[in-house]
Amino acid sequence: MIKTAGLNTWIMPLHPKSAAPLRVFCFPYAGGGASSYRLWAQAFPGKAEVLAVQIPGREQRLAEPAFTELIPLVEQLAIEISPWLDRPYLFFGHSMGAFICFELARHLRRLGKPLPARLCVSGARAPHIPNPHPNIHQLSEAEFLYEIQHLEGTPPEVLQNRELMQILLPPLRADFSVCETYIYTADKPLECPLSVFGGRQDPRVPYQHLIAWRQHTQNAFTLHMFPGGHFFLHSASRSILDTLEQSIEAALAQQD
């Protein structure tokens, strides 16, 4: 059920009281939370305020039920994020976060809200391409854990902590359900520029699945490849931030 926006725990400014002229909203990957972007807090001083999107079921929202489907999540998120769209903004989402911010941009368009100055999607296949990997969100606990170990997104010390994993498994399984039950519905391409970020050694998202995002914008399209596997988001973070800064500067130039 959709709630009305109250105390907003969904949007977390990583550097409070920023007067920057532009905002960058960062969306989490499966199992991730706002802290995944904590090192981005002051990446663009004077240019952009970085805000992390914190969805239910993780970190300080761990006690809240996690969403298991993408569209209800996007519909609620549109309510929560709308008060923050009073400045030009960018969306950046990695893996699951890429699907969230893509569908959120489309939903905001349907609501007549301002679109992002640029949509940046990272580590995800184009949404019209069916998932080439077997679904895992309904596997047994042992089978699910086995699959998670091979994704390299969870530190070994966490995987080996059985008590901690009992807490983390339900929201992680819910996130995989969000991704694996998502069904793309065709609509006209977005009007905003689209930037795609990929890992050169990412076995889950090959180049052809990244370049296929081109059809989802009527505007400029760019593809940026970085060294690393599926979590190049962390290993190549400095290069990613440099690339994002160029997009921020281009968006600010368009406002002048």
JODA-V844979 format. One record per residue. N is the residue number from 0. RES is the residue in one letter. SS is DSSP state (~ for helix, > for strand, _ for the rest). PHI is phi as a letter, one per 20 degrees, with the letter a starting at -180 (* if undefined). PSI is psi in radians with two decimals (* if undefined). Layout:
n-><N,N>
res-><RES,RES>
ss-><SS,SS>
phi-><PHI,PHI>
psi-><PSI,PSI>
//
This chain:
n-><0,1,2,3,4,5,6,7,8,9,10,11,12,13,14,15,16,17,18,19,20,21,22,23,24,25,26,27,28,29,30,31,32,33,34,35,36,37,38,39,40,41,42,43,44,45,46,47,48,49,50,51,52,53,54,55,56,57,58,59,60,61,62,63,64,65,66,67,68,69,70,71,72,73,74,75,76,77,78,79,80,81,82,83,84,85,86,87,88,89,90,91,92,93,94,95,96,97,98,99,100,101,102,103,104,105,106,107,108,109,110,111,112,113,114,115,116,117,118,119,120,121,122,123,124,125,126,127,128,129,130,131,132,133,134,135,136,137,138,139,140,141,142,143,144,145,146,147,148,149,150,151,152,153,154,155,156,157,158,159,160,161,162,163,164,165,166,167,168,169,170,171,172,173,174,175,176,177,178,179,180,181,182,183,184,185,186,187,188,189,190,191,192,193,194,195,196,197,198,199,200,201,202,203,204,205,206,207,208,209,210,211,212,213,214,215,216,217,218,219,220,221,222,223,224,225,226,227,228,229,230,231,232,233,234,235,236,237,238,239,240,241,242,243,244,245,246,247,248,249,250,251,252,253,254,255>
res-><M,I,K,T,A,G,L,N,T,W,I,M,P,L,H,P,K,S,A,A,P,L,R,V,F,C,F,P,Y,A,G,G,G,A,S,S,Y,R,L,W,A,Q,A,F,P,G,K,A,E,V,L,A,V,Q,I,P,G,R,E,Q,R,L,A,E,P,A,F,T,E,L,I,P,L,V,E,Q,L,A,I,E,I,S,P,W,L,D,R,P,Y,L,F,F,G,H,S,M,G,A,F,I,C,F,E,L,A,R,H,L,R,R,L,G,K,P,L,P,A,R,L,C,V,S,G,A,R,A,P,H,I,P,N,P,H,P,N,I,H,Q,L,S,E,A,E,F,L,Y,E,I,Q,H,L,E,G,T,P,P,E,V,L,Q,N,R,E,L,M,Q,I,L,L,P,P,L,R,A,D,F,S,V,C,E,T,Y,I,Y,T,A,D,K,P,L,E,C,P,L,S,V,F,G,G,R,Q,D,P,R,V,P,Y,Q,H,L,I,A,W,R,Q,H,T,Q,N,A,F,T,L,H,M,F,P,G,G,H,F,F,L,H,S,A,S,R,S,I,L,D,T,L,E,Q,S,I,E,A,A,L,A,Q,Q,D>
ss-><_,_,_,_,_,_,_,_,_,_,>,>,>,_,_,_,_,_,_,_,_,>,>,>,>,>,>,_,_,_,_,_,_,~,~,~,~,~,~,~,_,_,_,_,_,_,_,>,>,>,>,>,>,_,_,_,_,_,~,~,~,_,_,_,_,_,_,_,_,~,~,~,~,~,~,~,~,~,~,~,~,~,_,_,_,_,_,>,>,>,>,>,>,>,_,~,~,~,~,~,~,~,~,~,~,~,~,~,~,~,_,_,_,_,_,_,_,>,>,>,>,>,_,_,_,_,_,_,_,_,_,_,_,_,_,_,_,_,_,_,~,~,~,~,~,~,~,~,~,_,_,_,_,_,_,~,~,~,~,_,_,~,~,~,~,~,~,~,~,~,~,~,~,~,~,~,~,~,~,~,_,_,_,_,_,_,_,_,_,>,_,_,>,>,>,>,>,>,>,_,_,_,_,_,_,_,~,~,~,~,~,~,~,~,~,~,>,_,_,_,>,>,>,>,>,>,_,_,_,_,_,~,~,~,~,_,~,~,~,~,~,~,~,~,~,~,~,~,~,~,~,~,~,~,~,_>
phi-><*,f,e,e,f,c,f,e,e,f,d,d,f,e,c,g,m,e,d,g,f,b,d,d,e,d,d,f,e,g,n,e,c,g,f,f,d,f,f,e,g,d,f,c,g,m,d,b,e,e,c,e,e,d,e,f,n,b,l,f,d,f,f,e,f,e,f,d,c,f,f,g,f,f,f,f,f,f,f,f,e,g,f,e,e,e,c,g,b,d,d,c,c,d,l,g,f,f,f,f,f,f,f,f,f,f,f,f,f,f,e,m,e,f,e,f,f,b,d,d,d,c,m,b,f,g,f,f,e,g,f,e,d,f,f,c,f,d,f,f,g,f,f,f,f,g,f,f,g,e,e,m,d,d,g,g,f,f,f,e,e,f,f,f,f,f,f,e,f,g,f,f,f,f,f,f,f,g,f,e,e,f,c,f,d,f,b,f,g,f,e,e,f,c,d,d,d,c,e,f,d,f,f,e,c,f,g,f,e,e,f,f,f,g,f,d,c,e,d,f,c,c,c,d,d,c,f,p,e,f,d,g,g,e,f,d,g,f,f,f,f,f,f,f,f,f,f,f,f,f,f,f,f,f,e,f>
psi-><2.39,2.29,2.76,2.65,2.22,-2.11,1.98,1.78,0.00,-0.58,2.08,1.83,2.20,-0.26,1.54,2.69,0.60,2.35,0.33,2.57,-0.12,2.64,2.53,2.01,2.23,2.22,2.43,2.73,2.98,2.21,-0.15,2.91,-2.95,-0.57,-0.28,-0.41,0.27,-0.55,-0.10,-0.05,-0.83,0.63,-0.47,1.05,2.28,-0.21,-0.78,2.49,2.25,2.19,2.31,2.36,2.11,1.82,2.77,2.65,0.20,2.72,-2.20,-0.09,0.39,-0.56,-0.22,2.56,2.33,2.57,2.56,-0.06,2.57,-0.83,-0.79,-0.64,-0.80,-0.71,-0.71,-0.72,-0.61,-0.66,-0.80,-0.57,-0.34,-0.74,-0.27,0.04,0.50,0.03,2.77,2.60,2.80,2.60,2.38,2.18,2.39,2.29,-1.99,-0.67,-0.50,-0.75,-0.67,-0.88,-0.49,-0.88,-0.55,-0.74,-0.74,-0.67,-0.71,-0.63,-0.76,-0.51,-0.09,0.36,2.79,2.42,2.79,2.61,-0.45,2.45,2.15,2.02,2.45,2.37,0.65,2.49,2.74,2.46,-0.41,-0.15,2.15,2.61,2.05,-0.08,2.60,2.49,2.47,-0.11,-0.29,0.14,2.86,2.88,-0.79,-0.75,-0.69,-0.78,-0.70,-0.77,-0.71,-0.67,-0.54,-0.06,-0.27,0.42,-0.20,2.19,2.49,-0.65,-0.48,-0.78,-0.54,-0.13,1.67,-0.72,-0.76,-0.72,-0.53,-0.51,-0.69,-0.42,-0.78,-0.86,-0.54,-0.73,-0.68,-0.72,-0.71,-0.57,-0.71,-0.82,-0.73,-0.32,-0.05,2.23,2.05,2.38,2.21,2.46,2.97,2.61,2.70,2.68,-0.25,2.72,2.66,2.17,2.36,2.38,2.28,2.75,2.26,-0.51,0.36,1.96,-0.26,-0.44,1.58,2.90,-0.75,-0.43,-0.34,-0.83,-0.39,-0.24,-0.32,-0.61,-0.05,0.23,2.54,-0.08,-2.79,2.51,2.33,2.53,2.20,2.19,2.40,2.68,2.47,2.93,-2.60,-0.49,0.68,-0.29,-0.65,-0.78,-0.46,0.52,-0.65,-0.75,-0.65,-0.78,-0.65,-0.71,-0.74,-0.65,-0.63,-0.69,-0.67,-0.78,-0.67,-0.70,-0.69,-0.64,-0.59,-0.35,-0.35,*>
//
